[in-house]
Amino acid sequence: MAVRSVYLPQPEIHDNFIHIKGDEHRHLVVARAGPGETIEVFDGKGGVWSTTVESIGKREASVRIVEERRIQRDPLELILALALIRVAAFELALEKVVEVGVTRIVPFSATRSNIAAGGRHERWLRILIEAAKQSKQYHLPVLDPPVRFDQVISMQAASKIMFAEQDGGSLKSALAGSPVLGLVGPEGGWTDRELSEARNSGFTTVSLGATILKAETAAIVGAALIRYEMGT
């Protein structure tokens, strides 16, 4: 059984003990964590504390620090710009690309996006945190607020990739180093104007194969293939 993870951006450490409150405390209660259990606390910035549970009360849990370590940040900066799509599909993609190892997610509005962001940042951040806990991503990925398409294509990166169904080349030849910025379009696909503007901004169109993938599938597969090709 994997060691349970607890995310605390600013752990309260006193006399070699960490006090866990709020949502993370409630998660421990629901999971029936008990004294003596090993718990891993991380701050999302590379700090990790191996601990054992001393007590779990009604309002907080107390864990004793056994070991502290520092995890280095992944040398590959992988940015995924994902068009706003159906909420359930977007949230599935968000969860899975974190597991794959994306380091930054940029939601954006494309011409054919059929949904607005709708103030979901806090919910999306919670999904991101839970995915990081599950996959042991000790550096929490960045979640940007939603932006426009023109803002996305003006972002700087060593490798600028636009996943497209038509006229796409190979991924390997499009990778020129880190940071890698990958664009995934909406369920209705890219418009000709978006394809043209992205290419004029230095993006290379890349194909993910002969079949047509859903946007959320393209995001997951594209991110995984980038990591594979970059050797990380």
Phi, psi and omega in degrees: 000131181293148178292133180292139180252144177233128180261120176227106183299332177221082183300137175273106183249122178221122177051045177071017176240147174247134180256125186251123182232183172064217184301320183292325175296316179298323178298320179295321179296313180298323181281359179059039174295145183223171180307138179091345181287143177278129180233139177254122178255133176224153185256003180078002180236018178102351177277129182226133179237120172276129186222167170237142182288127174266315181201152174230109180263193181288331186242343179202160174246148179241125180235144182262132181286128176256322182207144175239137178216164180239125180261128180288147178292144177302131180292339178271120173265110184246109182256126176250119173260113186244124178297148177293124181229186179313140187305311182298320180291318179297317183291326174296314179299317180303312180299312187286325180290332173295317178299322180293327178120023174294138184260346179206137179240130181238101175288145178210159179266121175259169181303320183262014172297133184251019180206150176262163182298319173064034175063039183261011187303315183295319177296316180295323178296322178295319177298317179300315180298314181296322178293321178295320178298314183295320186263005178060046174268099189282347171253112185293127177298152178276136175245109180284155169291155180300142180230179177272163180300318182295331177288323180296312185287350176269356179293149181265139177197153178290324178238123182239110189239135176241111179285125186218149181285330185243145174058032179264140178264198182277149180290317186303316182288343181271350183271121182241009180128182181259145003287150174251126178248116179249132180255130174238127186275183182280178183297332179274358179086176179280151170274162177300323180295317179296318178300315181295315182295321179294316179298321178292340179263011174097008180276145174254129178281135184232138178266147175253021177119180186283337182273159178267120182264148169296157183301317181293325177292318179299321179297314182292310182295315181300315180296317180296319180292324176299313179298319180297312182293331179277355175075029180232000000 
